[in-house]
Amino acid sequence: MTGTQGSMAASAKRLNKEEPEKSEREGRDKRSGLNNVKSLLAEAYEDADARSPVFLLVTHAVNIHDLVQDCHHQKCGHGGSVKLWHFQMGKGVQEDVEEKMAKAAQNGDWIILENLHLVLEWLPTFEERIAKWKGAELNPRFRMWITSVPVPDFPASILERSIKVALQPPGCIKAKIEEMLGEQEKDAFVRKSGKHANVHKNLFFGLAYLHAILEGRKKYGSLGWHVPYKFDRSDFDVSQAQLTQVMKNSSGDYAATLEMLKYYYAHINYAGKIQRVED
């Protein structure tokens, strides 16, 4: 076999191995809500242009940067000339944001401005700047993604200019679990556990199930509790990070690992919010 033939055979083997993995990932996305969110962002991108921001109305904890980054990679490719800038809005960053906005508009980059509800007093300046962009100041590749939680005094003129997308939380326990499983698969931290991967996967599913139930109970208020506790995504993120760290350092004594995680979850992370002994 010549060197060229050997290289082609190796490439074919890699493709054959990658195709089932790709199909499996796509199947998981379709089963979860991730595929629907990605489709919404892709449609918003097509409807938007350099003068029309995409406005994402956020009603629950969601990683905006990762979602937009996936869309950016899909539309612009990995390592392309179109950069993606990301800013968490707050006091003191407006001047830097205005400078980066102007550069991104001229160069045709993408920019994310999260949490505009935290800088409502700056929004008239924001609107004035984007309204003035024209000609050489505005590259047709430029895209702006802005986010806010629902607030009553958000400027209507910005909403009218924007392509609006509402990111709704998963509605049922199954959808919540599938969303968390889909995010885990994207980060691939279970596979990084090596020989502990199967145990890690089972424990992660148990954590996702626990969190989905506790979060889903919010719709019932104090029914079943003495106090309407507000569990949120930060509880899950901390617990998941602890799980990853524990599995990374595990010696194989899974009984001890389980006891440690039970203490974290049942006495600190989730139970730390419990106010009544009866609960």
N, C-alpha and C positions, 0 to 999 in steps of 0.2 A: 504494500500500500504506500502510495506517495505521500509526501508531507501535506499536500493540498487536500488529498482524499481523507487523510486522518483528521485534519482540521474541520472538514465538512462533516465528518461523522460525529466528532465531538460536539459541534454546534447543533446537529440534529438531536443528539441525546439531551442536551440542555433544553432545547425547545420542547421535546417530548415530556421532560420532567416539569417544565414551567407551565405548560398548558393546563394540566389538571389543577395545579395550585391556583392559577389565575381564575379558572372556572369556579373553583371552590370559594375564592374571595368574592367574586361577583355574586355567587349564590347567597353568601352571607349578607352582602350589602342589600340584596333584594328582599331578603327576609326581615331585615331590620329597617329602621326608619332612615338610615344613612343614605340609602339610594334616593329616597324621596327628597331629602334636603339637598343632595348634590344636584338633582334634576332641577329643583327650584332655583338654585344659584346659577346653573347653566342657562336657564331660561331668562333669568334676570340680566345676565351678562349680554345675551343676545338682544334684549329689549333696550338696554342702556346704551349710552354713547358717552363721549368725552365730556359733554355738558350736563349729563344726567347721572347723579350719584345713584348707587343702589342702597336703599335705606332698609336695614334689617331691624325689625321690631323684635326685641328679645324679651321673652316672658319666662325663661328658665335658664339655669346654668348651661352654657354651651361654649365650646371652644371655637370662637369665631375665626381666629387666626388659622387654625388647621383646616377649617372648611374652605375659607377663601384661598388658602395656599394650594389645596387640592385642585380647585377650579383654575388657579393660576398656572399650575403645572400642566393641566389638561389643555388650556388654551394657548399657553405661551411656551410650553416645554420646560424641561429641567435645565438649569444653567444657561438660560437664554439671556438676551440683552434686556428684556423687560424685568425690572426689579420690582420687588414687593416690599413696601414700607408699612410699618405697623406702629400705631401709637395708641396708648391708653390715655384718654383725655383726663385732665385734672388741672388743678391750679398750677400755673407756672410753666406749662409746656406749650402754650398757644403760639408764642413767637417762633419756636423751633418748628412747630407744625406748619405755620404759614410759609416758612422758608422752604420746607420739604414739599409742601403742596405745589408751590410755584415750580420747583425743579421737576417734580414728577409730571406735572401737566405739560411742561415743555419737552421732556425726554420721552414721554409716552409710557411712564411706569404706572404701577398700581399702588394705591395707598389705602390703608384701613385706619379709620378713626373710630375707636370704640368709646362708648359711654358718653355720648354728646350731652346726655341729660345732666352731667356733672358740670357743664360749662355753658349753661343757658345764656348767661350774660355775654358770652363771646359769639353766639350764633349769628347775631346781626352782622358782625364783622366777617364771619365765615361766608355768609350768603353774599355779601357785597363783593368779596374777592372772587368767588366763583362766577358771579354774574358778569364780571368785567373781562373774563378770559376770552380771547378771540384771536384769530389769525395764527401767527407764529408762536403765540404763547400757549397754544393748545394743540397737542399732538393727538391725532385720532385714536391712537392705541391707549391713551390715558383712561384709567378707570378708577373711580373712587367708591369705597365701601364704607358706609357710616352706620353706626348702631346706637340704639337708645332703648331704654325700658319705656313702657307707656307713661307719659307725663301729660298733664292737661295743658300746660303752657308751652309746648314745643311749637316753634314757628310753623304756621301752616304753609307759608310760601316755600320753605325747604321741602316739605312733604309733597307739594304740588309739582316741584321740579324733579323729584326722585322717582325711581322705580321701587315700589314698596314690596317687601317680603316679610311675612309674619312667621317667625320660628316658634311653632307651638310645641309644648312638651309632649312626650309620649302619653297616650291616654290610658293604657292598661298595664298591668304587671308584666305581661308578656312583651309588650313593646318596650317597656323600660329596660327589661333584662337584655333584650336583643340589641338595644342601643349601646349598653355597656359592654356587651360581648363584642360588638362590632368595633368599638374603640380599642378594646384590648387586642383584638386581632391586628389592627392597624399598627399598634405600637410593638406587638410581638414580644412583650416582656415575659409571657409564659414560656415560650420556646427557649428563651435565654436562660431558663432555670436548669437546662440540661437534663440530668437524670431525675430531677424532681418535677419535671414538667407536668406529668399526669396528676400528681398530688396538688400541685399549684393550680392546675386547671379546675379541679373539683372544688378546691377551697375558694377560688375566685367566683365560681358559679354560686356557691353558697352565700358569699358576701353580696353578690349582685341581687340574689333573691331576697335576702334580708333587707337590703336597702330599698328595693322596689316596693316591698310590702309597707315598710315604715313611711316612705315618701307618699305612697298611694293612699295611706290612711288620712292624710291631711284633708281630703275632701269631706271626711266625716266629722271634722272638728274635734270636739272633746269626747265623742262617742267611743267608749272602750278605754278612755283615759280619764283621769281627773283634771288634766290640763291639756289643751291643744298644743302639743309639742311641734316645733318646726324643724324637722330634720331636712337637711339640704345636701347638695352635691359635695360640699366641702367635707362632710362626714365620710362619704364614700371615698373621696380622693385620698384623705389621710389614711383611712383603713387599707386601701389598696396599696399605697406606698409602703405601709408597714408589712403587709403580706409579701410584697416583692422582696423587701429587705430580709425578712425572716427566712423566706425560701432560698434566697441567695446564700445565706450563711448556715443553712440547715445541715446538720450532721447525719441526717437520716432518721433521727428519733422523732417520728411524726406525732407521737402522743404528747411529747413535751412541746412541740411546735403548736399543736392544736390548743393546748392549755394556755400558752402564751397569747395566742391570737384571741381566744375567748376572753382573756383578761383585758386586752386592749379594747375589744369591741363592747363587752358587757359591763365594763367598769369605768372606761375612760371616754372613748369616742362617742358612742351613741348614748350610753347610760349617763354620761356626764351632763346631759341636758334634762334628765329626769329629776323632777322636783319632789315627787311624792313617793313614799315608801311603797304604797299600794301598787304603783305603776312599775 
